Amino acid sequence: MVLQNLRLNFRRIFCIPLTVSVVLSSAVPFPPTAANAAFSNHRSLAASASPMNPSPHSHSHSPPPPVAKKVEHGMEMFGDVRIDNYYWLRDDSRTDPEVLSYLSQENAYTDSVMSGTKEFEDKLFAEIRGRIKEDDMSAPLRKGSYYYYERTLEGKEYVQHCRRLISDSQKVPSVHDIMPTGPEAPQEHIILDENVKAQHHQYYSIGTFKVSPSNKLVAYAEDTKGDEIYTVHVIDVETRATIGEPLVGVTGYLEWAGDDALVYVTMDEILRPDKAWLHVLGTEQSKDTLLYVEKDDMFSLDLEASESEKYLFVASESKNTRFNFYMDVSKPEEGLKVLTPRVEGIDTTVSHRGDHFFIKRRSDQFFNSEVIACSVNNTSSTIVLIPHKESVKIQEIQLFSDHLVAYERENGLQKIIVHHLPPIGEPLRNLESGQAVSFVDPVYSVDSSDSEFSSSILRFSYSSLRTPFSVYDYDMKTGISVLKKINPVLGGFDSARYVTERQWAPALDGTLIPISIVYRKDVVKLDGSDPLLLYGYGSYEICIDPSFKSARLSLLDRGFVYAIAHVRGGGEMGRQWYENGKLLKKNNTFTDFIACAEYLIEKKFGSKERLCIEGRSAGGLLIGAVLNMRPDLFRAAVAGVPFVDVVTTMLDPTIPLTTSEWEEWGDPRKEEFYFYMKSYSPVDNVKAQNYPHILVTAGLNDPRVLYSEPAKFVAKLRDMKTDDSILLFKCELGAGHFSKSGRFEKLQEDAFTYAFIMKTLNMI
């Protein structure tokens, strides 16, 4: 099924380094790629200066960095005492004047250190923004009698949600359809203008936008703080009039149950999605029907609609187990019924077509998943449609009235396989082989998109490190693929100037780690002298696929090599790749990254003196860990909203979503996990040694990684490191995990990050 919402049960969720374009449909999905990386004249550094022995140029013009006071806080476990002098920086109310003052001092210090390069940063921002076609629109998507799309306006931060009536001449869908826009065309109707809604808010984000089955109403969920706690509004599409009172304190999980009711999910006090509700329009929220409550704090709820729009599915999932209930939307009063039972280690994702439910099922035996089906009237009897393969991971399936589409992974590369289904009502059979959609780049990124269930047209998005975000419609009957939209890149961009390739680095145990690489072929020398930026993540089985980001051109055009290390803990090479980088094998994530860095240096893609690294969230844990392990290997590091206080956080079940992540990191209340976790936890391993230049970012309202984690990491580094390298901490006081909400604000953060990196490389 198409991913609809950001998974709220991943606290330290990935932040993929790319710019997102969302294609609007009846449900604007949470862009699985929605987050951007957040971000002196401390000193000028000679390019040849070692990061461990910075150039001796004085940075006396900058004020001294803030010094956080020490308040000893002892924590004992298994006879081991840890002292945290900066525990006081955690204030869950985010109102403590002393804490806010310290964060403001850090921000002021960052501004001061970067003031000498502010002119360059502004130039960089103008350059990055100059590549954006500010007045643009997404590829229109058919739903019922309308085309739905998003429009951006020149100078405006946010989108307009729009639609147009489909003309009589286009009643039968075709991959060649083009939405008419001329004076004779049906008039554009603006359903919702986010720019108007955002006027009175420092932060504004719509997490979910759902059109009702009749196309007459829209339900949308908005967040005005960045804490991912939403308010849901229902409006009349044509008049924009509000229908009923808003639903408050909910998640982004929201689906229509017919035209008169909504199903939504709320969270408990530790922000765990735990209750599913049925709301009838026009009634008070207090009168809503509780459909299901998940009492096990290792599990969180998920909510999806079938592509057929006939069923809703409420799932409860941990990191290893997932089971499902279904609701017939024509009979919401009947509530939820069990579809797949709760069995430890069995993970099922479900959908519907005709008289069958379709199930993607993973288990320890079938670790890369199989696809099975059962009758709607007899869910206990199943047939295997796509069998498990040890070398091919089935990532997701998407259903149509006549087709099943499998999104797969083999040898680290994504595939789309289209299978023809027998007519509805006829028996299902094993789907031996399907037709593969072909792609042109050696490494690339493919994402599913909402498509019309009743048609034979598959919509998907594609990009690579050198190919801008593109939307395709693929005719599953003829095999014809038509480009519907490619994001324009202004300023003379020519993809032929850039080379993208894949290399394999041997890890400590001999495992080959894939690396995706891009550079501009007429600028780089590939003799070890080029600046190199290496990105990593490696957690939650999440795949950091190589995709396009126009802001990155500002690095590539200046001679940077950009690389992504697809380390274990991610899902790029299948389920086992993830299993070998979690729990008591987590260190593989860090040593894989170091191996990739050393390999790139050996192959002359860069050098220690020119190697910069970046990771965000759980990827920030990766950056923190390798900085402690091999600080000599890197020139500079960017750790965005980093999960760095691992032991303390995972010992505290009152911190949002800690309990649900014991299956990811381990439960440190058990001695084996405690000491293993402590061996890599960045805050616990800061030591008196030289570190490279470091930029750390945070969001005060972040519900996934408490701002106090990066704050403590920086405070401890300031106290213990023995070098004179730059260390900056930038905390957004009006944002959350995904930083600022406006599209240009995000570009400003890219400019800041790139200015920091180039400053440390003496490239300004």
C-alpha positions in Angstrom: 0.0 0.0 0.0 1.1 3.6 -0.6 2.6 5.1 2.5 0.2 7.7 3.7 1.6 9.2 6.8 4.8 9.6 8.7 5.2 6.7 11.0 4.7 8.2 14.4 6.2 5.1 16.1 9.6 5.9 14.7 10.8 8.6 17.1 14.2 9.0 15.7 12.9 8.8 12.2 15.0 9.2 9.2 15.7 12.5 7.6 16.7 11.9 4.0 18.9 14.5 2.4 16.7 15.6 -0.4 14.1 18.1 -1.4 10.6 16.9 -1.4 7.8 17.5 -4.0 4.5 16.1 -2.9 2.0 15.0 -5.5 -1.5 15.8 -4.3 -4.2 13.2 -4.5 -7.2 12.3 -2.5 -4.6 11.9 0.2 -1.5 13.9 0.2 0.9 11.4 1.7 3.4 12.3 4.2 6.4 12.6 2.0 8.5 9.7 3.1 11.2 12.0 2.2 9.8 15.1 4.0 12.6 16.2 6.1 15.6 18.3 5.1 19.0 18.7 6.8 19.0 21.6 9.2 22.0 23.5 9.0 32.4 31.1 11.6 34.5 33.9 11.8 35.9 31.5 14.2 39.0 31.0 12.2 40.2 30.6 8.7 41.5 27.1 8.1 44.0 26.3 5.5 42.8 23.5 3.2 45.9 21.5 4.1 45.5 21.8 7.9 44.7 18.6 9.6 41.3 18.5 11.3 43.1 17.4 14.4 45.6 20.2 14.2 43.7 23.2 12.9 45.4 26.1 11.2 46.9 28.5 13.8 45.0 31.5 12.5 43.3 33.2 15.5 39.6 33.5 15.8 39.8 36.1 18.5 37.1 38.2 16.9 34.4 35.8 18.0 33.3 35.8 21.6 34.0 32.8 23.8 31.5 30.0 23.4 28.8 29.6 26.0 29.7 27.4 29.0 26.8 25.3 30.4 26.9 25.1 34.2 27.5 21.7 35.8 25.0 20.2 38.1 26.1 16.7 39.0 23.4 14.1 38.4 24.4 10.5 39.2 22.7 7.4 37.6 23.6 3.9 38.7 22.8 0.6 37.0 24.4 -2.8 37.4 27.0 -1.3 39.7 28.0 1.2 37.0 27.7 4.9 37.9 27.3 7.5 35.1 27.6 11.2 35.9 25.5 13.6 33.8 26.5 17.2 34.6 24.0 18.5 32.0 20.9 16.6 32.9 19.3 19.9 34.0 19.1 21.0 30.4 16.0 18.7 29.9 12.8 20.7 30.5 9.8 19.0 29.1 7.7 22.1 29.5 10.2 24.1 27.3 9.6 27.1 29.5 12.5 27.1 32.0 14.1 30.6 31.6 17.6 29.3 32.4 17.4 26.6 29.7 16.0 28.9 27.1 18.7 31.5 28.0 21.4 28.9 27.4 19.9 27.8 24.1 19.7 31.5 23.0 23.3 32.0 24.0 24.3 29.1 21.8 22.3 30.5 18.9 23.9 33.9 19.4 27.4 32.3 19.4 26.6 30.4 16.2 25.5 33.6 14.6 28.6 35.4 15.7 31.0 32.7 14.5 29.2 32.5 11.2 28.9 36.3 10.8 32.1 36.5 8.8 30.6 34.2 6.1 27.1 35.6 6.2 27.6 37.4 2.9 28.6 34.1 1.3 25.7 32.3 3.0 23.3 34.9 1.6 24.8 34.5 -1.9 24.5 30.7 -1.6 20.9 31.0 -0.5 20.1 33.2 -3.5 21.9 30.7 -5.8 20.0 27.8 -4.3 16.6 29.6 -4.4 17.4 30.8 -8.0 17.2 27.2 -9.2 13.6 26.9 -8.0 10.7 27.6 -10.3 8.7 29.4 -7.6 5.4 29.5 -9.5 4.8 25.9 -10.3 2.4 23.0 -9.9 2.5 19.3 -9.2 1.5 16.7 -11.7 -2.3 16.6 -11.6 -3.8 13.4 -10.3 -7.3 12.1 -11.3 -9.8 11.2 -8.6 -13.4 10.7 -9.6 -14.5 13.6 -11.8 -11.6 15.9 -10.9 -7.9 16.6 -11.3 -6.2 17.4 -7.9 -2.9 19.1 -7.6 -0.8 21.6 -5.6 0.3 25.0 -6.8 3.2 27.1 -5.5 3.3 30.9 -6.0 6.3 33.2 -6.5 7.6 34.4 -3.1 5.3 32.2 -1.1 6.5 29.6 1.4 3.5 27.2 1.2 1.3 25.5 -1.3 -2.3 25.9 -2.5 -4.4 22.8 -2.8 -6.4 23.0 -6.1 -8.7 21.0 -8.4 -10.3 21.2 -11.8 -13.2 19.3 -13.3 -12.2 16.7 -15.8 -13.6 17.6 -19.3 -15.9 15.2 -21.1 -13.2 14.4 -23.7 -11.0 12.9 -21.0 -13.6 10.7 -19.2 -11.5 7.6 -20.1 -8.1 7.8 -18.3 -5.0 7.7 -20.5 -1.3 8.1 -19.7 -1.3 10.8 -22.4 -3.9 12.9 -20.6 -2.9 16.5 -20.1 -5.0 18.7 -17.8 -6.3 21.7 -19.9 -5.4 25.1 -18.4 -6.5 27.6 -21.1 -9.4 30.0 -21.1 -11.7 27.3 -22.5 -10.7 24.8 -19.7 -12.8 24.1 -16.6 -11.9 26.7 -14.0 -9.3 26.1 -11.3 -10.7 26.0 -7.8 -8.5 26.7 -4.8 -9.6 24.4 -2.0 -7.1 25.5 0.6 -4.3 28.1 0.6 -1.7 27.2 3.2 -0.1 30.6 2.9 -3.3 32.2 4.3 -3.5 29.6 7.1 0.1 30.0 8.0 0.0 33.8 8.3 -0.3 33.9 12.1 2.0 31.0 12.8 5.8 30.8 13.1 5.4 27.1 12.1 2.7 25.6 9.8 2.5 22.1 8.4 -0.4 20.1 7.0 0.3 16.4 7.7 -2.7 14.9 6.0 -5.1 16.2 3.3 -8.0 13.8 2.5 -10.8 14.3 0.0 -14.1 12.5 0.8 -15.3 9.7 -1.5 -18.0 12.1 -2.9 -15.3 14.8 -3.6 -17.5 17.3 -1.7 -15.5 17.6 1.6 -11.9 17.7 2.7 -10.4 16.8 6.0 -7.0 18.1 6.8 -4.7 17.9 9.8 -2.6 20.9 10.8 0.4 21.3 13.1 1.3 24.9 14.2 4.2 24.1 16.6 6.2 21.3 15.0 5.3 18.9 17.8 3.3 16.7 15.5 0.2 17.0 17.5 -2.5 17.8 15.0 -5.9 19.6 14.8 -8.2 18.2 12.1 -10.6 20.5 10.2 -13.3 19.5 7.8 -14.4 21.9 5.1 -16.8 22.1 2.2 -14.6 21.9 -1.0 -16.6 24.4 -3.0 -17.6 27.0 -0.3 -14.6 26.4 2.0 -17.1 26.5 4.9 -16.1 24.7 8.0 -18.1 21.6 8.9 -18.5 21.0 12.6 -15.9 21.6 15.3 -12.3 20.6 14.8 -10.8 17.4 16.2 -8.0 18.3 18.6 -5.0 16.5 20.0 -4.8 13.8 17.2 -2.1 12.3 15.0 -1.8 12.6 11.3 -3.5 9.2 10.8 -6.9 10.2 9.3 -9.2 8.4 6.8 -12.8 8.8 5.6 -15.3 6.1 6.5 -17.8 7.0 3.8 -18.9 10.6 3.3 -20.2 11.2 6.8 -17.6 9.9 9.2 -13.9 9.9 9.9 -11.6 7.4 11.6 -8.6 8.9 13.4 -5.9 8.0 15.9 -4.9 9.7 19.1 -1.8 9.3 21.4 -1.1 8.6 25.0 1.0 10.8 27.3 4.2 9.5 25.8 3.0 10.3 22.3 2.4 6.7 21.4 -0.5 6.3 18.9 -2.7 4.1 21.0 -6.4 4.7 20.3 -8.5 4.5 17.1 -11.8 6.5 17.0 -14.8 6.8 14.8 -16.2 10.4 14.4 -19.5 11.1 12.8 -19.6 14.6 11.2 -21.7 17.1 13.1 -21.2 15.4 16.5 -18.9 16.4 19.3 -15.5 14.8 19.6 -16.4 13.7 23.2 -19.1 11.5 21.7 -16.8 9.7 19.3 -16.7 5.9 19.4 -13.5 4.2 20.6 -12.8 1.5 18.1 -9.6 0.0 19.6 -7.1 0.8 22.3 -3.6 -0.7 22.3 -2.5 -1.2 25.9 0.9 -2.8 25.1 3.4 0.1 25.2 5.7 -1.7 22.8 3.0 -1.3 20.1 1.7 1.7 18.2 -1.3 2.1 15.9 -1.3 2.7 12.2 -4.3 3.5 9.9 -4.7 3.0 6.2 -7.4 2.8 3.5 -7.6 0.2 0.9 -7.0 1.3 -2.7 -10.5 0.1 -3.4 -11.8 2.6 -0.8 -14.1 -0.1 0.5 -12.2 -0.9 3.7 -10.1 0.8 6.4 -7.4 -1.1 8.2 -6.2 -0.3 11.7 -2.8 -2.0 12.4 -1.0 -2.4 15.7 2.8 -2.7 15.3 6.0 -3.1 17.1 9.4 -3.2 15.4 9.0 -7.0 14.8 5.3 -7.7 14.8 2.2 -6.2 13.1 -1.4 -7.3 13.1 -4.5 -5.9 11.5 -8.2 -5.1 11.9 -10.6 -4.2 9.1 -13.7 -2.0 8.9 -16.2 -2.1 6.1 -16.7 1.6 5.3 -20.3 1.0 4.2 -21.0 -0.4 7.7 -18.8 1.7 10.1 -21.3 1.0 12.9 -20.0 -2.6 12.9 -16.6 -1.4 14.1 -13.4 -3.4 13.6 -12.9 -7.1 12.9 -9.7 -9.1 13.1 -8.0 -9.7 9.8 -4.6 -10.9 10.7 -4.0 -12.1 14.3 -1.3 -11.0 16.6 1.6 -13.5 16.4 5.0 -12.6 17.8 7.5 -12.1 14.9 4.8 -12.0 12.1 4.5 -8.6 10.3 1.5 -8.2 8.0 0.4 -5.3 5.8 -3.0 -5.6 4.2 -5.2 -4.4 1.3 -8.3 -5.3 -0.6 -9.6 -6.0 -4.1 -12.9 -7.7 -5.1 -13.7 -10.6 -2.8 -10.1 -10.9 -1.4 -7.8 -9.3 1.1 -4.2 -9.2 0.0 -1.5 -9.6 2.6 2.2 -8.9 2.6 3.6 -11.1 5.3 7.1 -11.2 6.8 8.3 -13.7 9.4 11.7 -15.0 10.6 11.4 -17.8 8.0 10.2 -15.5 5.2 12.3 -12.5 6.2 12.1 -10.7 2.8 8.3 -11.1 2.8 5.8 -13.0 0.7 2.4 -12.0 -0.7 -0.7 -14.1 0.1 -4.5 -13.6 -0.3 -7.5 -14.8 1.6 -11.3 -14.5 0.9 -13.1 -11.7 2.5 -15.5 -14.3 3.8 -12.9 -16.7 5.1 -9.7 -14.9 6.3 -8.2 -18.1 7.8 -7.6 -19.8 4.4 -4.8 -18.3 2.3 -3.1 -18.8 -1.0 0.5 -17.7 -1.8 0.6 -15.2 -4.7 4.3 -14.2 -4.7 6.6 -16.6 -2.8 9.5 -15.5 -0.6 12.9 -15.1 -2.2 16.1 -14.8 -0.1 17.6 -12.3 -2.6 14.6 -10.2 -3.2 12.8 -8.0 -0.6 9.2 -7.1 -1.2 8.9 -3.6 0.1 5.3 -2.9 -0.5 2.4 -3.8 -2.8 -0.2 -1.6 -4.5 -3.5 -2.9 -5.8 -5.6 -2.0 -8.9 -8.8 -3.6 -10.2 -6.8 -5.7 -12.7 -3.2 -5.5 -11.4 -1.0 -6.0 -8.5 2.2 -3.9 -8.3 5.1 -5.1 -6.2 7.9 -2.7 -5.2 10.9 -4.8 -4.7 14.6 -4.6 -3.9 17.4 -6.7 -5.2 21.1 -6.2 -4.7 20.3 -2.8 -3.2 18.3 -1.5 -6.2 14.6 -0.9 -6.4 12.3 -2.6 -8.9 8.7 -2.2 -9.9 7.1 -5.4 -11.0 3.6 -5.4 -12.5 1.4 -8.5 -12.2 -1.8 -9.0 -14.1 -4.7 -10.4 -12.0 -7.6 -12.6 -13.1 -11.0 -10.8 -13.3 -12.6 -10.1 -10.0 -14.7 -13.1 -9.0 -12.4 -15.7 -10.6 -9.9 -17.7 -8.4 -6.5 -16.2 -7.7 -3.4 -18.1 -8.7 0.3 -17.9 -8.1 1.8 -14.8 -9.8 4.9 -16.4 -11.4 6.5 -13.5 -13.2 5.5 -9.9 -14.0 6.7 -7.1 -16.2 9.4 -4.9 -14.8 9.5 -1.1 -15.3 12.9 -0.1 -16.6 15.0 2.8 -15.3 18.0 4.6 -16.8 20.4 5.6 -14.0 22.8 3.1 -12.4 21.6 4.1 -8.9 18.2 5.8 -8.4 15.2 6.3 -6.1 11.6 5.2 -6.8 8.5 5.9 -4.7 5.0 4.8 -5.0 2.2 7.3 -5.5 -1.5 7.4 -5.2 -3.1 6.1 -8.4 -6.7 5.4 -9.5 -7.7 1.9 -8.4 -10.1 1.4 -11.3 -7.6 2.3 -14.0 -4.6 0.5 -15.5 -2.4 3.5 -15.0 0.3 3.3 -12.4 1.8 6.5 -11.1 5.2 6.6 -9.5 8.0 9.1 -8.8 11.6 8.7 -9.8 14.9 10.6 -9.3 18.6 9.9 -9.0 21.5 11.9 -7.7 21.6 13.6 -11.1 17.9 13.4 -12.3 15.4 15.8 -10.8 12.2 14.5 -9.1 10.0 13.1 -11.9 6.5 11.8 -12.0 5.6 9.0 -14.5 2.3 7.4 -15.5 2.8 3.8 -16.7 0.2 2.0 -18.7 0.2 -1.5 -17.2 -1.5 -3.0 -20.3 0.8 -1.6 -23.0 4.0 -1.0 -21.0 4.1 2.6 -22.1 5.6 5.0 -19.6 4.9 8.8 -20.0 6.7 11.5 -18.1 4.0 13.7 -16.5 6.3 16.2 -14.6 9.9 16.8 -14.0 10.8 19.4 -11.4 12.4 22.3 -13.3 16.0 23.3 -12.3 16.7 26.8 -13.4 20.1 28.3 -14.0 21.4 26.2 -16.8 21.4 22.8 -15.1 22.5 19.9 -17.4 22.3 16.4 -15.9 24.9 15.2 -18.5 27.6 17.1 -16.6 27.1 14.9 -13.6 28.2 11.3 -13.1 26.5 8.9 -10.6 27.9 5.5 -9.8 27.9 2.8 -7.2 31.0 1.5 -5.3 31.3 -1.3 -2.7 33.4 -0.9 0.4 34.6 -3.9 2.3 33.5 -3.8 6.0 35.6 -5.2 8.9 33.9 -8.6 8.5 34.3 -8.6 4.7 30.7 -7.6 4.0 30.5 -5.3 1.0 28.8 -2.0 1.7 27.2 -0.1 -1.2 28.0 3.5 -1.7 26.1 5.8 -4.0 28.3 8.6 -5.5 27.7 11.7 -7.6 30.1 14.4 -8.9 30.4 16.9 -11.7 32.8 15.3 -14.2 34.3 18.5 -15.6 35.1 19.9 -12.2 36.5 17.1 -10.0 40.0 15.7 -10.3 39.4 12.4 -8.4 43.1 12.5 -7.2 42.3 12.8 -3.5 42.2 16.6 -3.5 38.4 17.0 -4.0 36.2 17.9 -1.1 34.0 15.0 -0.1 30.6 15.0 1.8 29.6 11.5 3.1 26.0 11.0 4.3 24.8 8.1 6.5 21.7 6.9 8.4 21.5 3.1 9.1 18.5 2.5 11.3 14.9 1.2 11.4 15.3 -0.7 8.1 14.9 2.6 6.3 16.4 3.0 2.9 18.3 6.1 2.0 17.9 5.8 -1.7 20.0 8.1 -4.0 17.7 10.9 -5.0 18.0 14.5 -6.3 18.3 17.7 -4.4 18.8 20.9 -6.3 20.5 22.7 -3.4 23.2 20.0 -3.5 24.3 21.4 -6.9 25.9 24.3 -5.0 28.4 21.7 -3.6 28.8 19.6 -6.8 29.4 22.7 -8.9 32.2 23.7 -6.5 33.9 20.4 -7.0 32.5 18.3 -4.2 32.0 14.6 -4.4 28.8 13.6 -2.6 28.3 10.0 -1.4 25.7 8.0 0.6 27.0 5.1 2.7 24.2 2.5 2.7 25.3 1.0 6.0 23.8 -2.0 7.9 20.8 -1.1 10.0 19.1 0.3 7.0 17.0 -1.8 4.6 18.7 -1.2 1.3 20.0 -4.8 1.0 17.0 -6.6 2.5 15.7 -7.5 5.9 19.0 -9.2 7.0 20.8 -6.0 6.3 18.7 -4.4 9.0 18.9 -7.3 11.4 22.7 -7.1 11.2 22.8 -3.4 12.2 20.5 -3.3 15.3 20.4 -4.4 18.9 23.7 -6.2 19.8 24.9 -5.7 16.2 24.5 -1.9 16.2 28.2 -1.3 16.0 28.2 -2.6 12.5 26.4 0.6 11.5 29.3 2.7 12.7 32.2 0.5 11.6 30.5 0.2 8.1 30.5 4.0 7.8 34.1 4.3 8.8 35.0 1.6 6.3 33.1 3.5 3.6 35.0 6.7 4.5 38.4 4.9 4.4 37.5 3.2 1.1 36.5 6.5 -0.6 39.9 8.0 0.6 41.7 5.0 -0.7 40.0 5.3 -4.1 40.9 9.0 -4.3 37.4 10.4 -4.0 38.7 12.6 -1.1 41.1 12.7 1.8 41.0 13.0 5.5 41.7 16.7 5.2 38.7 17.2 2.9 36.2 14.7 4.2 33.0 16.1 5.8 30.2 13.9 7.1 26.5 14.4 7.8 23.6 12.5 9.3 20.3 13.4 11.0 18.2 11.9 13.8 19.3 8.3 14.1 21.9 9.3 11.5 23.0 11.9 14.0 23.7 9.0 16.4 25.9 7.5 13.6 27.8 10.8 13.3 28.2 11.2 17.1 29.5 7.6 17.4 32.0 7.8 14.6 33.3 11.2 15.9 34.2 9.5 19.2 35.6 6.4 17.5 37.7 8.0 14.7 37.8 11.8 15.1 41.1 11.8 13.1 39.3 10.7 9.9 37.1 13.7 9.3 37.5 17.4 8.6 34.0 18.4 9.7 30.7 16.9 10.8 27.1 18.0 10.7 24.8 16.2 13.2 21.2 17.2 12.7 18.7 16.6 15.5 20.9 13.8 16.7 19.9 10.9 18.9 23.0 11.0 21.1 22.0 10.3 24.7 21.1 6.7 24.0 21.4 5.0 27.4 19.6 7.7 29.4 16.8 8.1 26.9 16.2 4.3 26.5 16.2 3.9 30.3 13.3 6.4 30.7 9.9 5.1 29.6 8.3 8.5 30.2 10.2 9.9 27.2 8.0 9.8 24.1 8.1 6.4 22.4 11.1 4.9 24.3 9.2 1.8 25.0 8.4 1.0 21.4 12.0 1.3 20.5 13.4 -1.3 22.8 13.1 -3.8 19.9 15.4 -1.4 17.8 18.1 -0.5 20.2 17.6 -3.0 23.1 16.3 -2.5 26.6 19.1 -1.2 28.8 17.3 -2.4 31.9 18.9 -5.7 30.9 22.6 -5.8 31.7 23.8 -7.0 28.3 22.1 -4.2 26.5 23.0 -1.6 29.0 26.8 -2.1 28.6 26.6 -2.6 24.9 24.6 0.6 24.4 26.9 2.5 26.7 29.9 1.4 24.5 28.6 3.5 21.6 26.2 6.1 23.1 27.8 9.4 21.9 27.2 11.4 25.1 28.7 8.6 27.2 31.8 8.4 25.1 32.9 12.0 24.7 36.5 12.1 25.8 39.5 14.4 26.1 40.7 14.2 22.5 40.9 16.4 19.4 37.6 16.5 17.4 37.0 17.9 13.9 34.8 20.9 13.3 31.2 20.1 14.3 27.8 21.7 13.7 24.9 20.3 15.8 21.2 21.3 15.3 18.0 20.8 17.3 14.4 21.8 17.4 12.9 22.9 20.7 9.5 21.3 20.0 10.9 18.1 18.7 8.9 15.1 20.0 11.2 12.5 18.6 14.7 13.6 19.8 14.5 15.8 22.8 16.4 19.1 22.2 18.3 18.3 25.4 20.1 15.4 23.8 22.1 17.5 21.3 22.4 20.3 23.9 24.1 17.9 26.4 26.3 16.5 23.7 27.6 20.0 22.8 28.0 21.0 26.4 30.1 17.9 27.1 32.2 18.4 24.0 32.9 22.0 24.9 34.1 20.8 28.3 36.2 17.9 27.3 37.6 18.3 23.7 41.3 19.3 23.5 41.3 21.1 20.1 40.5 24.5 18.9 38.1 23.4 16.1 34.7 25.1 15.6 31.8 23.6 17.6 28.4 25.2 16.9 24.9 24.5 18.2 21.9 25.8 16.4 18.5 25.2 18.1 15.3 26.3 16.3 13.1 27.6 19.1 9.9 27.5 17.0 10.2 24.2 15.3 10.4 20.4 15.8 12.1 17.4 14.3 11.8 18.6 10.7 13.0 22.1 11.5 11.3 25.1 9.9 8.2 24.6 7.8 8.5 27.0 4.9 10.1 25.9 1.6 12.5 28.8 1.4 13.2 28.6 5.1 14.5 25.1 4.5 16.7 26.3 1.6 18.1 28.9 4.0 19.1 26.1 6.3 20.8 24.3 3.4 22.7 27.4 2.7 23.8 27.7 6.3 25.0 24.1 6.5 26.9 24.4 3.2 28.5 27.7 4.3 29.6 25.9 7.5 31.1 23.0 5.6 32.9 25.3 3.1 34.1 27.5 5.9 35.8 24.6 7.6 37.4 23.6 4.2 38.7 27.2 3.7 36.7 27.4 0.4 35.1 30.8 1.1 
